Amino acid sequence: MRRAVFPAVAVLILLSLFTSFITVQPSIASFIEEESFVKECMPDFGQHSGGWCWVASLANSLYWYKHTGGYPNLYPDDWDTTPIPEPGNPACSYRKLLDEIAKAGNRTYCQGIFNTDYLNTIQELLNGFNYSPSYKKLTLHVIEMPGFYPLTVVGPVPTSPGPHIETLDPLVKVSIRDPTFDDYKRELKRCQDVLLWLGDGSSTTPDHVVTGVSFKINLTGMYIDIADPWTHGPGHDDQGPGGPDHNNSTSHDLNPYEEYKVLSPSPLTIEYPNPTLRIVMKLIFISPEEKPVGGTILSPADFGSSKNLGWSVPFILLAVLVVMIGIVGMEKLWLRKRDPRLPS
């Protein structure tokens, strides 16, 4: 009986100290969090219609580069200031930026777009933007699942989806392999804009496009935050419950973003509410060709905040193990002092 007293008391003392640490240290979550990154100032525009997720997600990216990422003259200012009334709902409007993106894809309000056409549209916009001499062109790189069918469409399949071209612009760099959580983390930490094409791994159902904002890894799992153009968030300028979101505002905190648990790191799969939209079938990266020359050289520290902690989970577990071994050793010494006849 007495042999159990010492370890029991020691465990109680350790639990008491740990409980006190949690009480005194409000940021205990940061103590156990291994890694996190937030791309700051990313907007969360609404798609305003059933088929415009591809438009709003790209608008988030382009707006970020113009207003935060160091490309102030990327596109005309009136793309941000000119409201376009929604067809059939003139009381609500969207930014001209969304309209110009749709026009570049030869689409009109509410129309979805095919896979290859979307990439060609992004590349065409990047080719035509205004780059000052100090900044390099923005480029497009894609990682997509093997067998990704070129006719896969985002948004509801439109009755008249517009012209379709299966030939991909040769400037678009495509890697054919499963997109992974490591790919998402790596490019986001480099402050590249990351669009996630969500689906069910096939080409039989319409897909959805969202904008990547952040990630975190802690003891409970891996998570990502996205700017979803379909869902609402606190303070959004929308038309009531349900989708699509009609938000045009850029002034908000992290609350409107949606956080989802990573179900699988490869292929990257997230716990999206719609089970047919959980697999990341394609990661789309928009990034500068290289660092600007002759102007302000921007770094990830200018755009986001990251955290890498020395107190990793394996280290914590090792420390607990060492403490427990020490408790057992101390117990033996204590018992031998009380009864020298005990074997060492």
C-alpha positions in Angstrom: 0.0 0.0 0.0 2.7 2.5 1.0 4.5 1.8 -2.3 1.6 3.4 -4.1 1.5 6.5 -1.9 4.6 8.3 -3.4 3.7 8.0 -7.1 0.1 8.9 -6.4 1.2 12.1 -4.6 3.7 12.9 -7.3 1.0 12.6 -10.1 -1.4 14.8 -8.1 1.3 17.4 -7.8 2.1 17.3 -11.5 -1.6 17.6 -12.4 -2.0 20.5 -10.0 1.0 22.3 -11.6 -0.4 21.7 -15.1 -3.8 22.9 -14.1 -2.3 26.0 -12.5 -0.3 26.6 -15.7 -3.5 26.5 -17.8 -5.2 28.9 -15.4 -2.3 31.4 -15.4 -1.5 31.1 -19.1 -4.5 32.1 -21.2 -2.7 31.3 -24.4 -2.3 27.6 -23.6 -3.5 26.9 -27.2 -0.3 28.5 -28.5 1.7 26.3 -26.2 0.4 23.1 -27.8 0.1 24.5 -31.3 2.9 23.2 -33.5 2.5 25.4 -36.5 0.1 28.0 -38.0 0.0 30.7 -40.6 -2.6 33.3 -41.5 -2.6 35.2 -44.8 -3.8 38.6 -43.5 -6.2 41.0 -45.3 -7.7 38.3 -47.6 -11.2 39.5 -48.6 -14.2 37.1 -48.6 -16.4 38.3 -51.5 -19.7 36.7 -52.1 -20.5 34.9 -55.4 -23.9 36.6 -55.6 -25.3 33.8 -57.7 -25.4 30.0 -58.0 -22.5 29.6 -60.5 -20.0 32.4 -59.6 -17.8 30.8 -57.0 -14.9 30.7 -59.5 -15.4 34.5 -60.1 -15.5 35.5 -56.4 -12.6 33.3 -55.4 -10.4 34.7 -58.0 -11.6 38.3 -57.1 -10.4 37.7 -53.6 -6.9 36.8 -54.9 -6.6 39.7 -57.4 -7.9 42.2 -54.8 -5.4 41.0 -52.3 -2.5 41.5 -54.7 -3.7 45.0 -55.6 -4.3 46.3 -52.1 -1.9 44.2 -49.9 0.5 42.2 -52.1 2.3 45.2 -53.6 0.6 45.6 -57.0 -1.4 48.8 -56.6 -1.9 49.3 -60.4 -2.7 45.7 -61.2 -6.2 46.6 -62.6 -8.2 49.8 -62.9 -9.4 51.4 -59.7 -13.0 51.5 -61.0 -13.2 47.7 -60.9 -13.4 48.2 -57.1 -15.6 51.3 -57.0 -18.2 50.7 -59.7 -21.2 48.7 -58.5 -23.0 46.4 -61.0 -26.7 45.7 -60.2 -27.6 42.1 -59.9 -29.9 41.0 -62.7 -33.4 40.5 -61.2 -32.3 42.1 -57.9 -31.3 45.7 -58.6 -31.3 46.5 -54.8 -28.2 44.4 -54.5 -25.0 44.9 -56.5 -21.5 43.4 -56.9 -18.1 44.9 -57.7 -17.2 45.5 -61.3 -14.1 43.3 -60.6 -16.3 40.3 -60.6 -18.0 41.3 -63.9 -14.6 41.8 -65.6 -13.4 38.3 -64.5 -16.6 36.8 -65.9 -16.1 38.7 -69.2 -12.6 37.4 -69.5 -14.0 33.9 -69.3 -16.7 34.7 -71.9 -19.3 34.2 -69.2 -22.2 36.3 -68.0 -23.9 36.6 -64.6 -24.5 33.2 -62.8 -22.7 31.0 -65.4 -20.3 28.3 -64.4 -17.1 27.5 -66.2 -15.2 24.5 -67.3 -11.8 23.4 -65.9 -9.5 24.3 -68.7 -11.4 27.5 -69.5 -11.0 28.7 -65.9 -7.2 28.3 -66.0 -7.1 30.0 -69.4 -9.2 32.9 -68.1 -6.9 33.4 -65.1 -3.8 33.3 -67.4 -5.4 35.8 -69.8 -6.1 38.2 -67.0 -2.6 37.9 -65.6 -1.1 38.5 -69.1 -3.1 41.7 -69.5 -2.6 43.3 -66.1 -0.5 46.4 -65.6 2.9 45.6 -64.0 5.2 48.5 -63.0 8.9 48.1 -64.0 9.7 47.1 -60.4 7.4 44.1 -60.2 7.4 40.8 -62.1 4.4 39.3 -63.7 2.0 37.2 -61.7 2.2 33.6 -62.9 -0.1 30.5 -62.6 0.9 27.1 -61.3 -1.6 24.2 -60.8 -1.5 20.8 -59.1 -4.4 18.7 -60.1 -5.4 15.1 -59.6 -4.5 12.5 -62.3 -7.4 12.0 -64.7 -9.0 15.4 -64.0 -11.5 15.6 -66.8 -11.2 18.9 -68.8 -15.0 19.3 -69.0 -15.4 19.4 -65.2 -17.5 22.5 -64.4 -17.7 24.7 -61.3 -21.1 25.9 -60.2 -24.4 24.6 -61.5 -24.1 23.3 -65.0 -25.3 26.3 -67.1 -27.8 25.8 -70.0 -25.4 27.9 -72.1 -22.0 27.7 -70.5 -20.4 29.8 -73.2 -17.5 28.7 -75.5 -15.3 25.9 -74.4 -11.6 25.4 -75.4 -9.9 22.2 -74.3 -6.4 23.5 -75.2 -4.6 24.8 -72.2 -2.6 28.0 -72.4 1.1 26.9 -72.6 2.0 29.5 -70.0 0.0 27.6 -67.3 2.3 25.3 -65.4 0.5 22.1 -64.4 1.7 19.2 -62.2 -0.3 16.1 -62.4 -0.5 14.4 -59.0 -2.7 14.5 -55.9 -2.7 17.9 -54.2 -1.6 17.6 -50.6 -1.8 19.5 -47.3 2.0 20.1 -47.5 1.5 21.8 -50.9 -1.2 24.0 -49.5 1.0 24.9 -46.4 4.1 25.5 -48.5 2.6 27.9 -51.0 0.5 29.8 -48.4 3.6 30.3 -46.2 5.3 31.8 -49.3 2.3 34.1 -49.5 1.2 32.8 -52.8 -2.6 33.1 -53.4 -4.1 29.6 -53.2 -7.4 28.6 -54.8 -8.9 25.2 -53.9 -11.1 23.4 -56.4 -13.3 21.2 -54.3 -15.2 18.1 -55.6 -15.8 14.4 -55.1 -12.9 13.2 -57.1 -14.9 12.7 -60.3 -16.3 14.8 -63.1 -19.9 13.7 -62.6 -21.1 16.5 -60.2 -20.5 20.3 -60.3 -17.6 21.4 -58.2 -16.8 24.5 -56.0 -13.9 27.0 -55.8 -12.8 28.7 -52.6 -9.8 30.8 -51.5 -7.2 29.6 -49.0 -6.6 31.9 -46.0 -4.8 30.0 -43.2 -3.8 26.7 -41.6 -3.0 25.4 -38.2 -1.8 22.2 -36.6 -2.4 21.4 -33.0 -3.1 18.4 -30.7 -6.6 18.1 -32.0 -5.6 17.9 -35.7 -4.9 19.9 -38.8 -7.2 22.7 -39.9 -7.6 25.2 -42.8 -9.5 28.5 -43.0 -11.1 29.4 -46.3 -12.9 32.3 -47.8 -16.0 30.6 -49.2 -18.1 32.7 -51.6 -21.2 30.7 -50.9 -21.5 30.9 -47.1 -22.2 33.9 -44.9 -20.2 35.3 -42.0 -20.9 37.7 -39.2 -21.2 41.3 -40.5 -21.5 40.3 -44.2 -23.7 42.4 -46.4 -26.0 39.6 -47.6 -29.6 38.9 -48.4 -30.5 36.8 -45.4 -29.9 33.1 -44.5 -28.6 30.5 -46.9 -26.4 31.0 -50.0 -25.1 32.5 -52.1 -23.3 35.2 -50.1 -23.7 38.7 -51.4 -20.8 40.3 -49.5 -18.9 43.2 -51.1 -17.1 44.4 -48.0 -13.4 43.8 -47.2 -13.4 45.1 -43.6 -13.8 42.1 -41.3 -11.9 40.0 -38.9 -11.2 36.2 -39.1 -14.8 35.4 -37.9 -16.3 35.3 -41.4 -13.8 32.7 -42.6 -14.8 29.1 -42.5 -12.6 26.6 -40.6 -12.6 23.0 -41.6 -10.7 20.0 -40.3 -8.3 18.2 -42.6 -9.6 14.6 -43.0 -6.7 13.5 -45.2 -3.4 15.2 -46.0 -3.0 13.4 -49.4 -5.1 13.9 -51.4 -6.0 16.9 -49.4 -9.5 16.3 -48.1 -11.4 18.7 -45.8 -14.5 18.3 -43.6 -16.7 20.5 -45.9 -20.4 20.3 -45.0 -21.3 19.0 -48.4 -19.8 15.6 -48.7 -19.5 15.8 -52.5 -17.2 18.8 -52.1 -14.5 17.5 -49.7 -11.7 16.4 -52.0 -9.3 19.1 -53.2 -9.1 18.1 -56.8 -7.0 21.0 -57.8 -4.8 23.6 -56.1 -4.3 26.8 -58.1 -1.4 29.1 -57.2 -1.0 32.7 -58.3 2.4 34.1 -57.5 5.0 36.6 -58.7 7.5 35.3 -61.3 10.2 36.2 -58.9 11.0 38.9 -56.3 10.6 42.4 -57.5 13.7 44.2 -58.8 14.2 47.9 -58.1 11.2 48.3 -55.9 10.1 47.4 -52.4 11.1 43.8 -51.9 8.2 42.2 -50.0 8.4 39.1 -47.8 5.9 36.9 -46.1 6.2 38.9 -43.0 4.6 41.8 -44.8 1.4 39.8 -45.5 0.9 37.2 -42.9 1.8 35.9 -39.5 3.2 32.5 -38.8 4.2 30.6 -35.7 6.6 27.7 -35.3 7.0 26.5 -31.7 9.9 24.8 -30.1 7.5 22.9 -27.8 6.5 20.3 -30.3 4.2 17.5 -29.3 7.0 14.8 -29.5 9.1 16.9 -27.2 6.3 17.3 -24.7 5.6 13.6 -24.6 9.3 12.9 -24.1 9.5 15.3 -21.2 6.5 13.6 -19.6 8.2 10.2 -20.0 11.4 11.5 -18.4 9.4 13.0 -15.5 7.7 9.6 -15.0 11.0 7.7 -15.0 12.3 10.2 -12.5 9.3 9.6 -10.2 9.9 5.9 -10.3 13.6 6.4 -9.4 12.8 8.8 -6.6 10.2 6.3 -5.3 12.8 3.6 -5.1 15.2 5.8 -3.2 12.5 6.9 -0.8 11.5 3.3 -0.1 15.1 2.1 0.4 15.7 4.9 3.0 12.6 3.8 4.9 13.6 0.1 4.6 17.3 -0.7 3.8 16.5 -4.4 3.5 14.7 -3.8 0.1 16.7 -4.8 -3.0 18.1 -1.9 -5.1 
